[in-house]
Amino acid sequence: MPRTVVESVWFDESVQAWIFAVRAYRRWQQRCPYCQKRCPRYDNGAGRRRWRALDVGSAQAFVEADAPRVSCGEHGIVVAAVPWARHDAGHTRAFDDQVAWLVRRTSKSAVAYLLRVTWRTVGAIVTRVVADADKAAGDRLAGVTRIGIDEVSYKRGHKYLTVVVDHDTGRLLWIAEGRDKKTLAKFFDTLGEDRCAKITLVSADGADWIADMVGLRCPNAKLCMDPFHVVVWVQHALDLVRRQVWNTLRRTKGHSEQARAVARSRFALWRNPEDLTDRQKAKLDWIEQTNRPLFHAYLLKEQLRQVFAPGGAERITRLDLWLDDAAASDLEPFIELARKMHRYRDDIANSLTHKLSNGRVEALNTKIRLLTRIAFGFKSPTALIALVRLHLCGYELDLPGRT
């Protein structure tokens, strides 16, 4: 504990713990916890109080000291700062840092059991440590030019978090509760008008609330449509065609076997050709011979995959040709899809030109879901956001006493 004098030590039988009576160096006494200025003493506050410290062997340890209040001209009457603990904390800095280091390597429940604190206490400690780490990291938004934006569900009932990732570093830049224009506007407000103008590329799915805010707040940014979501759209259109064919066959007398075969062809139609089993290849051959509309839909799906295959400017030409073919296919789901994709044509072309997708963001979202499952869910997003930032913002944390 820096800037601290240990006055006495004893073992308290009533709580079965070591007690360290301490005081801060004189020049570090009577300081405001917010601005660190020396202030006049107001009163004795809570008198003597204790802070949980690192264990001594298998026994708990506490730091005991006076907790006077000071009168700060800027922040009013507050409890004086102490060098061994963060403001409003019931634990020393070393204890907080140990908890945060452990949380990055195991579950909160395991940390709570090991250190004999509650699950909620672990969450509060993580929030404090992350706030300090954020201050120490300085301006984490400086130099950002390529970002990815997405949402991730953290709880049933349409509870979402908006996530912003730096494509150049892979770090989580910003996370907040909600998934709408108002939520995303908070990020751009934090970023500032000058730095918003320096954003050149933004990857996202087809959400209008993202596209509208990017167009409004980032005048020099190009929106890149995530290819994965486009492929999901075409797979959905293919499945709609398969269902239409199945419904027609099952209502036609004498075609029940064919209807059953079409119903079981879903995975053969979805899988990439190089991953097909012999049985699935045979099923596709049967579809080609017996049901041309469904096979046409399958070919359109494969042609779109070629649009996103590695290549150069010819991929944009393939995209335009595919849109024309889908619009003239006589397959209603693909005609609707072509109309939808025409609205996002420039965004898809940007993704092909700059080779930017939401892959980094989706990978980070998977980690967020994993953290949520390990913790068995969160009632409030505040603790989850702190935990996510602790793991994914790139903060440097070490065990107390190590350099």
Buried (B, 14 or more C-beta within 10 A) or exposed (E): BEEBEEEEEEEBEEEEBBBBBBBBEEEBBBBBBEEEBEBEEBEEBEEEBBBBBBBEEEEBBBBBBBBBBBBBEEBEEBBBBBBBBBEEBBBBBBBBBBBBBBBEEEBBEBBBEEBEBEBEBBBBBBBBBBEBBEEEEEEBBEEBBBBBBBBBBBBEEEEBBBBBBBBEBBBBBBBBBBBBEEBBBEBBEEBEEEBBBBBBBBBBBBBEBBBEBBEEBBEEBBBBBBBBBBBEBBBEBBBBBBBBBBEBBBEEEEBEEBBEBBBEBBEBBBEEEEEBEEEBEEBBEBBBEBBEBBBBBBEBBEBBEEBBEEEEEEBBEBBEEBBEBBBEBEBEBBBBBBEEBEEBBEBBBBBBBBEBBBBBBBEBBEBBEEBBEBBEEBEEBEBBBBBBBBBBBBBEBEEEEEE
